[in-house]
Amino acid sequence: MIQVNKVDNLVTVQIRTASYNFYNIKDKVKSLGFKWNPDLKAWVLPAAPGIVTKLERAFGDKVGYLLPEEEIEGGHIAPISFPPVSHAVVRRTKKLLSKYLKAEPFLYQWEGMALLLQHPKAILGDEMGLGKSFQLIAAIKGGFLLDYFRRVLLVCPSHLRYQWAAEFQKFTDIIPTVIDGNRKKRKKIYDALTDGVVIIGYELLRKKNRFDFDYLYKWPDCLVCDEIHHAKNRDTDTARTLRKIKTTYRWLASGTPYQKAVEDIYSIFEILDKNILGKWSDFQKYYLVYNFNGRYKELVGYRHLSELAAKIRPYIIRRLKTDVVLQLPQKQQQTILVAMTESQKQIAANLRAMMQETLEQLQVTKNPKTRQQLDNRYLSLFTFSLMNTDSPELLKISNSKMAQQLVKGKSIASPKLDMLEDIVQEKLAGGEKVVIFTQFKEFLKLISKRLAKNKIGVVEVSGDVPMACSTKRSKCSDCPQLSRCVSRKKAQYLFNNDPKIGVLVATDAGQEGLNLQAGSTLIHADLLWNPAGMDQRSDRIHRADSKHEKVHIISLIAAGSIEERILAALEERRELGRNLIDIKKVV
């Protein structure tokens, strides 16, 4: 059994078999002209037409490929894309939807909406930042207008439920129903359901949670799944549940429809339409190559990947930013509402009550010393509110006993951390680098820890990290002390130049003096009150010397929290600044 890959222009072969057969296979590999490469720890041969044929003549079906056979030989497989949509179909879609949408779509978004309405079963796989949610929401509105369906069940990660609800109301007149709360509250929602859009988190819809499943699995005539890679493992409750929901219209969305394994594709397509790729046992036999080692079965690689691509291509709509770059603004701004956990909501409610009590005491207190103490208390409570929106764990690890008491006995789960992890993995999969800003050093540590756990290369910049290094060299690349250096300059250098470093996490100490031109995405994990401070953050990647034509700025907002007030205040202050400074408005 051999595993075949390609590194640069070299075809690599690794032998995966029991020891008693190893030398026979090695001799066969050598006879085909492969030479041992100690750096790659593999047998190598320059890529050329005919290599795949030679390998299959020598080893038959014992060859597992990690790339399509054409790419192994130096060719290229056609990129995954939907069949093109005609101008006439796009015009009809515009005529249908224009007066119902509150924003003007880009041309590629009109094309995406048209394709979805044309195809009852499709995967929208556009790269992150291209507006998948807008296209899906508009297509849902179109489906209602055309009477294709009347009941839409939208399934997404729980922390994105309120983001989706806000997007529906931002772009259309649809007011969706969000499934939330305890069982009693959810039953009341289910009993009142008629037609429309229902939004539910994957966690609630799992088949083992029979309560929600029994209410909903027969209800919809259109199923929409966001971040469908959450169901990439066909043996999970999530995947099993989605397969049980029978609808004519099934639209799935993910910026990374293929992540690591071909078998993930099968699970997603089994949810889309089980007839497309056939039975799992047949799929395994034809596309997957296993090495049977005693009682264990090891997946070595794949075969017939070009055929697989041809089968799935008619169902996937996928555009990259490079495909539509001329249609995009130079700086894309996106706000994502992240649902808080029940624990976060309880903590937030307790903090609001404590802040109100403190304000009432301030109104009747005249003693200057007492007023100062109450002012300090109010400021602390406000800070705790902000920390809670990031992660309740920040309260738990705080030096304040009051903060620790607030979170005692409660969950410290952080939907923002989950969201950050999802965005970063999606961006890195697309070859991008990401900058993350937070105002809390402790949250910086939590972010770095979570990413490092997923083997993502991270560098940090905080107030504890000195600006310059001790050697005062102008270039890090020729510095003999680089490995021992701890400085912001080094962090900047590694982020911009080291391919192993995909993320830089910074507190607002990194607002100035850092040029992070390798980054194409910046995430505000939390907000500042000052628009100038937010712009200073964004300008770390939005620069004249940027390596990217477009950059993506994302703000994460805890839904229903104090952050929504901060966001509104930021926009008011920006508008005031525009009115004061914009010459056209003054004249």
C-alpha positions in Angstrom: 0.0 0.0 0.0 1.5 3.4 -1.0 0.4 7.0 -0.4 1.1 9.4 -3.3 1.3 13.2 -3.1 3.0 16.1 -4.8 5.3 18.6 -3.2 6.3 21.5 -5.4 7.2 19.7 -8.7 8.0 16.3 -7.0 5.8 13.3 -6.9 6.2 11.7 -3.4 5.6 8.1 -2.4 5.4 6.8 1.1 5.1 3.1 1.8 2.2 2.2 4.2 2.2 -1.5 4.7 3.1 -4.3 7.1 6.8 -4.9 7.6 6.9 -8.3 5.9 5.9 -6.8 2.6 7.9 -3.5 2.9 11.0 -4.4 1.0 9.1 -5.9 -2.0 7.2 -2.6 -2.3 10.4 -0.5 -1.9 12.1 -2.4 -4.7 9.1 -1.8 -7.0 9.1 1.9 -6.1 12.9 2.1 -6.9 12.4 0.3 -10.2 10.1 3.1 -11.3 12.9 5.6 -10.9 11.9 7.1 -7.5 14.8 8.3 -5.3 14.8 8.6 -1.5 14.6 12.2 -0.2 15.6 12.4 3.5 14.1 15.9 3.9 10.6 14.9 2.7 11.0 11.4 4.2 9.6 10.0 1.0 10.5 8.5 -2.4 10.4 11.2 -5.1 10.3 11.7 -8.8 9.8 14.8 -10.9 6.1 15.2 -11.9 5.5 14.2 -15.5 2.7 12.6 -17.6 2.5 8.9 -17.3 3.6 8.5 -13.6 0.1 7.6 -12.4 -0.2 4.9 -15.1 3.1 3.4 -14.1 2.1 3.4 -10.4 -1.2 1.8 -11.1 0.4 -0.9 -13.3 2.8 -1.7 -10.5 0.5 -1.5 -7.5 -3.1 -1.8 -8.9 -5.7 -0.5 -6.5 -3.2 -0.3 -3.6 -2.4 3.3 -4.5 -3.9 6.1 -2.5 -3.7 9.7 -3.8 -3.8 12.9 -1.7 -4.4 15.0 -4.8 -6.4 14.4 -8.0 -4.4 12.2 -10.5 -4.1 15.0 -13.0 -2.4 17.3 -10.5 0.0 14.5 -9.5 1.2 14.4 -13.1 1.6 18.2 -13.3 -1.8 19.1 -14.8 -4.8 20.8 -13.2 -8.3 19.8 -12.4 -11.0 22.4 -13.3 -12.0 24.5 -10.3 -15.3 23.6 -8.6 -18.0 25.9 -9.9 -21.6 26.0 -10.8 -22.7 26.0 -14.5 -22.9 29.7 -15.6 -26.2 31.5 -15.2 -27.6 33.4 -18.2 -28.1 37.1 -18.3 -31.8 36.6 -18.9 -32.2 34.6 -15.7 -30.3 37.2 -13.8 -32.6 39.9 -15.2 -35.7 37.9 -14.2 -34.3 37.6 -10.7 -33.6 41.3 -10.5 -37.2 42.0 -11.6 -38.6 39.7 -9.0 -36.5 40.9 -6.0 -35.3 44.4 -6.6 -38.2 46.2 -4.9 -38.2 43.8 -1.9 -34.5 44.1 -1.0 -33.2 46.9 1.3 -29.7 46.8 -0.2 -28.3 46.6 -3.7 -26.5 43.3 -4.4 -23.3 43.1 -6.4 -23.6 41.3 -9.8 -22.1 38.0 -8.5 -24.7 38.1 -5.7 -27.5 38.5 -8.2 -26.1 35.5 -10.0 -25.9 33.5 -6.8 -29.6 34.3 -5.9 -30.6 33.3 -9.5 -28.8 30.0 -9.3 -30.3 29.1 -5.9 -33.8 29.8 -7.2 -33.1 27.7 -10.2 -31.7 24.7 -8.2 -33.7 23.2 -5.3 -30.6 21.5 -4.0 -27.4 23.5 -3.9 -24.3 24.4 -1.8 -23.4 28.0 -1.6 -19.6 27.8 -1.0 -18.5 31.4 -1.6 -15.4 32.5 0.3 -16.1 34.3 3.5 -16.8 38.0 3.1 -18.7 37.6 -0.2 -22.2 37.8 1.4 -23.5 34.3 1.5 -26.2 35.2 4.1 -27.5 38.1 1.9 -27.8 35.7 -1.1 -29.5 33.0 0.9 -31.9 35.5 2.5 -32.8 37.1 -0.9 -33.3 33.6 -2.4 -35.6 32.7 0.5 -37.6 35.9 -0.2 -37.7 34.9 -3.8 -38.9 31.4 -3.0 -41.8 32.9 -0.9 -42.7 35.2 -3.8 -42.7 32.4 -6.3 -44.6 30.1 -3.9 -41.8 27.5 -4.1 -42.1 27.0 -0.3 -43.7 28.6 2.7 -41.9 27.2 5.7 -38.1 27.6 6.0 -36.0 26.0 8.7 -32.6 27.7 9.0 -30.1 25.8 11.0 -26.8 27.5 12.1 -24.3 27.5 15.0 -26.2 28.6 18.1 -24.1 31.7 18.5 -25.2 33.0 15.1 -28.9 32.7 15.5 -29.5 36.4 16.3 -27.0 37.5 13.7 -29.2 35.7 11.1 -32.3 37.3 12.5 -30.8 40.7 12.3 -29.7 40.1 8.7 -33.2 39.0 7.6 -34.6 42.3 8.9 -31.6 44.3 7.5 -32.2 43.1 3.9 -35.9 42.2 3.7 -39.3 42.5 5.5 -39.1 39.0 6.8 -39.2 38.7 10.6 -37.9 35.2 11.5 -38.7 33.3 14.7 -35.6 32.4 16.7 -35.8 29.2 18.8 -34.3 30.1 22.2 -35.0 29.7 25.9 -36.0 26.7 28.1 -38.3 23.9 27.1 -41.5 25.6 28.3 -40.6 28.8 26.3 -39.7 26.8 23.2 -43.0 24.7 23.4 -44.9 28.0 23.4 -43.0 29.1 20.3 -43.6 25.8 18.5 -47.4 25.8 19.3 -47.7 29.2 17.7 -45.8 28.4 14.5 -47.5 28.9 11.1 -45.5 29.9 8.0 -42.3 31.8 7.7 -38.7 31.4 8.8 -37.5 29.6 11.9 -33.9 29.8 13.0 -32.5 27.2 15.3 -29.0 26.2 16.5 -27.4 22.8 15.5 -27.2 21.9 19.2 -30.9 22.1 19.8 -31.8 20.2 16.7 -29.7 17.1 17.4 -31.8 14.0 17.1 -31.1 12.9 20.7 -32.9 16.0 21.8 -36.2 14.6 20.8 -38.2 17.5 22.1 -37.2 20.0 19.4 -36.7 17.4 16.7 -40.2 16.0 17.0 -41.7 19.5 16.6 -39.6 20.5 13.6 -38.6 17.6 11.5 -41.8 17.5 9.5 -42.5 21.3 9.6 -40.4 22.8 6.8 -40.6 22.6 3.1 -37.2 24.3 2.7 -34.1 23.5 4.8 -31.2 26.0 4.9 -28.0 25.0 6.8 -25.3 27.6 7.5 -21.8 26.5 8.2 -22.7 23.0 7.0 -19.1 21.8 7.8 -20.4 21.4 11.3 -22.1 18.2 9.9 -19.0 16.9 8.1 -18.9 13.7 10.2 -21.8 11.5 9.0 -21.8 9.6 12.3 -22.7 12.5 14.5 -26.2 13.3 15.9 -26.1 16.6 13.9 -25.6 14.9 10.5 -28.1 12.1 11.3 -30.8 14.7 12.3 -30.4 16.8 9.2 -30.7 13.7 7.0 -34.0 12.9 8.7 -35.5 16.2 7.7 -37.2 15.7 4.3 -37.7 18.8 2.1 -37.7 19.5 -1.6 -35.5 22.6 -1.2 -32.2 22.2 0.5 -29.6 25.0 0.5 -26.4 24.4 2.4 -23.7 27.1 3.0 -20.1 27.0 4.0 -17.0 29.1 3.1 -15.0 25.8 3.4 -17.2 23.0 2.0 -14.1 20.9 1.8 -11.8 21.1 4.8 -9.5 18.1 5.3 -11.0 14.9 4.0 -12.9 13.6 1.0 -15.2 11.6 3.3 -16.4 15.0 4.7 -17.8 15.7 1.2 -19.8 12.6 1.3 -21.5 13.5 4.6 -22.5 17.0 3.3 -23.8 15.6 0.0 -25.7 12.9 1.9 -27.6 15.7 3.7 -28.1 17.6 0.4 -29.3 14.5 -1.6 -28.4 10.9 -0.8 -28.7 9.9 -4.5 -25.9 12.2 -5.7 -23.0 10.1 -4.4 -24.9 6.8 -3.7 -24.4 4.4 -0.9 -21.6 5.0 1.7 -20.3 1.5 1.2 -20.0 2.0 -2.6 -18.4 5.4 -2.1 -15.8 3.9 0.2 -14.9 1.1 -2.2 -14.5 3.4 -5.2 -13.0 6.6 -3.8 -11.2 5.7 -0.5 -8.0 3.6 -0.2 -7.5 1.8 3.1 -4.6 -0.2 4.5 -5.8 -3.1 6.7 -3.2 -3.7 9.4 -4.4 -6.5 11.6 -7.6 -5.4 13.3 -7.1 -1.7 12.3 -8.1 0.1 9.2 -6.0 3.1 8.1 -7.1 5.6 5.4 -4.1 6.0 3.1 -5.5 8.2 0.4 -8.1 8.5 -2.4 -8.6 7.7 -6.1 -10.9 8.8 -8.9 -10.9 12.3 -7.5 -11.5 13.9 -10.9 -14.7 11.9 -11.3 -15.8 12.9 -7.8 -15.2 16.6 -8.7 -17.2 16.2 -11.9 -20.1 14.7 -9.8 -20.3 17.4 -7.2 -19.5 20.4 -9.3 -23.0 20.9 -10.7 -24.3 21.5 -7.1 -21.7 23.9 -5.7 -21.8 27.7 -6.2 -18.3 28.9 -5.3 -16.6 32.3 -6.0 -13.4 33.5 -4.4 -12.6 37.2 -3.7 -10.1 37.0 -6.6 -12.9 36.1 -8.9 -15.0 39.2 -8.1 -12.4 41.6 -6.9 -13.5 44.4 -9.2 -17.0 44.4 -7.7 -15.9 44.6 -4.1 -15.2 47.8 -2.0 -11.6 48.2 -0.9 -12.5 47.8 2.7 -15.3 45.4 3.5 -17.0 46.1 6.8 -19.0 43.3 8.5 -20.8 43.1 11.9 -21.6 39.7 13.3 -24.0 39.4 16.2 -23.0 36.5 18.5 -25.7 35.0 20.7 -24.8 34.9 24.4 -25.2 31.8 26.5 -27.8 31.6 29.2 -25.1 32.1 31.8 -23.9 35.3 30.1 -27.4 36.6 30.0 -27.9 35.9 33.7 -24.6 37.6 34.6 -25.5 40.6 32.3 -28.9 41.0 34.1 -27.2 40.9 37.5 -24.7 43.5 36.4 -27.4 45.8 35.1 -29.3 45.6 38.4 -26.1 46.4 40.3 -25.3 49.3 38.0 -28.8 50.7 38.4 -28.6 50.4 42.2 -25.2 52.2 42.1 -26.6 55.0 40.0 -29.5 55.5 42.4 -27.1 55.7 45.3 -25.0 58.3 43.4 -28.1 60.5 43.0 -28.7 60.8 46.7 -25.1 60.8 48.0 -23.4 64.1 48.5 -20.2 63.0 50.4 -17.3 63.4 47.9 -15.4 60.4 49.2 -18.5 58.1 49.0 -19.3 59.5 45.5 -15.8 58.6 44.3 -16.2 55.1 45.7 -19.6 54.7 43.9 -18.1 56.1 40.7 -15.3 53.5 40.9 -17.8 50.7 41.6 -19.9 51.7 38.6 -16.8 51.8 36.3 -15.9 48.3 37.6 -19.3 46.9 36.9 -19.3 48.4 33.5 -15.9 46.8 32.8 -17.3 43.5 34.1 -20.2 43.8 31.6 -17.7 44.1 28.7 -15.6 41.2 30.0 -18.7 39.1 30.2 -19.6 39.7 26.5 -16.1 38.3 25.6 -16.0 35.4 28.0 -17.3 34.8 31.5 -13.9 33.2 32.2 -12.4 36.7 32.3 -14.5 37.3 35.4 -13.5 34.0 36.9 -9.8 34.7 36.6 -10.1 38.3 37.6 -8.5 39.5 40.8 -11.8 41.1 41.9 -13.8 39.0 44.3 -16.9 40.7 43.1 -16.2 39.6 39.6 -15.5 36.0 40.7 -18.7 35.9 42.7 -20.7 37.0 39.6 -19.6 33.9 37.7 -19.6 31.4 40.6 -21.4 28.2 39.7 -22.1 29.3 36.1 -20.8 28.2 32.7 -17.8 30.0 31.4 -18.4 29.0 27.7 -17.6 31.7 25.2 -19.5 31.9 21.9 -17.2 34.7 20.8 -14.2 32.3 21.2 -16.1 29.7 19.1 -16.9 32.3 16.5 -13.2 33.6 16.4 -12.0 30.0 15.9 -14.5 29.4 13.1 -13.5 32.6 11.2 -9.8 32.0 11.6 -9.9 28.5 10.4 -12.0 29.5 7.4 -9.6 32.4 6.5 -6.5 30.3 7.0 -8.0 27.6 4.7 -8.2 30.3 2.0 -4.5 31.2 2.5 -5.2 34.5 4.4 -3.7 35.9 7.5 -5.8 37.3 10.3 -5.3 40.1 12.9 -7.4 40.1 16.1 -7.8 43.0 18.4 -9.2 43.0 22.0 -9.0 45.5 24.8 -8.4 42.8 27.4 -5.0 41.2 27.8 -6.6 38.2 29.5 -8.9 37.7 26.5 -5.8 37.9 24.2 -4.4 34.9 26.2 -7.6 32.9 25.9 -7.7 33.5 22.1 -4.1 32.5 21.7 -4.6 29.4 23.8 -7.6 28.3 21.8 -5.9 28.9 18.5 -2.7 27.2 19.6 -4.7 24.2 20.7 -5.8 23.9 17.0 -2.1 24.0 15.9 -2.5 27.5 14.5 0.6 29.7 14.5 0.0 32.8 16.7 2.0 35.8 17.8 1.0 38.3 20.5 1.3 42.0 21.0 0.3 43.6 24.3 1.5 46.4 26.6 3.9 43.9 28.2 5.8 43.4 24.9 8.4 46.1 24.3 8.2 48.1 21.0 11.8 47.7 19.9 14.5 45.1 20.4 17.7 45.6 22.4 20.0 45.2 19.3 18.4 48.2 17.5 18.9 46.4 14.2 16.9 47.8 11.3 16.1 44.3 9.9 14.9 41.2 11.9 15.9 38.9 9.0 19.7 39.2 9.7 19.5 39.5 13.5 21.4 36.7 15.3 19.3 37.4 18.5 16.0 36.9 16.7 15.2 33.5 18.4 15.6 35.1 21.8 14.0 38.4 21.0 10.7 39.5 22.6 9.4 42.6 20.9 6.5 44.0 18.8 9.0 44.4 16.0 9.6 40.7 16.0 5.9 39.9 16.2 5.3 42.2 13.2 8.2 40.6 11.2 7.0 37.0 11.9 3.4 37.8 11.0 4.4 39.4 7.7 7.1 36.9 6.7 6.7 33.5 8.4 4.2 31.2 6.6 3.8 29.2 9.8 2.3 32.3 11.6 -1.3 32.8 10.5 -2.6 35.1 13.3 -1.5 38.1 15.3 -3.6 38.8 18.4 -3.1 42.3 20.0 -4.5 44.5 22.7 -4.9 48.2 21.9 -1.2 48.6 22.6 -0.8 47.5 19.0 -3.0 50.3 17.6 0.0 52.3 16.5 3.4 51.5 15.1 2.5 48.1 13.6 2.4 47.6 9.9 0.7 44.3 9.3 0.4 44.4 5.5 0.3 40.6 5.2 -3.1 40.5 6.9 -6.2 40.6 4.8 -8.7 40.2 7.6 -9.0 42.1 10.9 -11.4 41.1 13.7 -12.6 43.4 16.4 -13.2 40.9 19.2 -14.7 43.7 21.2 -15.4 47.4 20.7 -13.9 50.7 21.8 -16.0 53.8 22.5 -13.8 55.9 20.2 -14.2 55.6 16.4 -10.7 56.9 15.9 -9.4 54.0 18.0 -11.4 51.5 16.0 -10.0 53.0 12.8 -6.5 52.9 14.2 -7.0 49.1 14.6 -8.3 48.7 11.1 -5.5 50.7 9.6 -3.0 48.1 10.7 -3.9 46.1 7.6 -5.7 48.7 5.5 -2.5 50.3 4.2 -1.0 51.7 1.0 1.7 49.0 1.2 -0.9 46.2 1.8 -0.3 42.9 -0.1 -4.0 42.7 -0.8 -6.3 44.7 -3.0 -9.2 44.3 -0.6 -9.3 43.8 3.2 -12.1 42.5 5.4 -12.9 44.1 8.8 -15.2 42.1 11.1 -16.7 43.3 14.4 -18.1 40.7 16.8 -21.0 42.0 18.9 -22.7 40.0 21.7 -26.4 40.1 20.8 -28.6 41.9 23.3 -25.7 43.2 25.3 -24.1 46.5 26.1 -22.0 46.2 23.0 -25.0 47.0 20.8 -25.2 50.4 22.6 -21.5 50.9 22.0 -21.9 50.1 18.3 -24.8 52.6 18.0 -22.7 55.2 19.8 -19.8 54.6 17.5 -21.9 55.2 14.4 -23.4 58.4 15.9 -19.9 59.7 16.6 -18.7 58.8 13.1 -21.6 60.6 11.5 -20.9 63.7 13.7 -17.3 63.6 12.5 -18.3 63.3 8.8 -20.7 66.2 9.2 -18.0 68.4 10.8 -15.2 67.5 8.5 -16.7 66.7 5.1 -16.3 69.9 3.0 -19.2 69.1 0.7 -21.6 69.1 3.7 -20.1 72.2 5.2 -20.5 74.1 2.0 
